[in-house]
Structures are given as C-alpha cells and as structure tokens.
Amino acid sequence: QVQLVESGGGAVQPGGSLRLSCAASGFSLEYHAIGWFRQAPGKEREADGEVVSCISSRDSSIYYTDSVKGRFTISSDNAKNTVYLQMDSLKPEDTGVYYCAAASDEWPCTSWFYYGMDYWGKGTPVTVSS
C-alpha cells in the first residue's frame, strides 16, 4: 500500500527555520521522484499551488522554485525511504500547507513535476508570521 506521511510543520517567526520530513512506504525513492507542493491559506484548488522542490535519485535531478533558491534544501535518504526539506530564512510568503507527493512513473524534477504527482500525503501546515 502506497503511503506518504509528512511531519515537521508548525509556526515560526520570519527568519526562522523548519525541517519537514516525508516517510514513504509501498514504493522506493531509489526509482521514484518525490517533492513538495504547497498551497497558500484559503486556496482549495491544486492549480493554485506550486511545486516547491523535487528530488530524483533515478536521474540525479533536483528542482527548486525561484522563490526558495538559496533558502531551502531538499535531500533524500534512500535507506530510510524518507525525503526532507530544510527551510531556512523563512518568509511570510512561505506560509501554506506543504504536501509531500511522488511520481508513479519516470517523471523528471522540473517545474512541471506537478503533473507527475500521483501519490500524495495529507499535508503539514507551515505558518511564518510575527
């Protein structure tokens, strides 16, 4: 059974840090790309969100959306079948629900990764405010 379980979300002040974790089961991250998708508060449609980051062990590709480059770092521990998102220098604009999602086929990690996201977690909220 495919399952993605996120953890690590919470409330933090601007400039603070959080580390999100996503434990995957039912498939191997050695062969499936995985990443993080976020939606701002009040948004209900997946189309209103964006792919924050993605990593693929299969083809060694990594993607970050422009707004988080230099501040967020994605990593994958294949032995634990877990992906992490280290978020530093957080801004209020980073507020939202962060979903862990993975591809079921050989989808590369690019800005188009959303269309390859077939397996989804339930999300973990992140709030950045004073």
Salt bridges, closest charged atoms under 4 A:
ASP48 OD1 - ARG45 NH2 3.32
GLU50 OE2 - ARG38 NH2 3.02
ASP59 OD2 - ARG58 NH2 3.39
ASP66 OD1 - LYS69 NZ 3.06
ASP94 OD1 - ARG38 NH1 3.08
ASP94 OD2 - ARG71 NH1 2.83
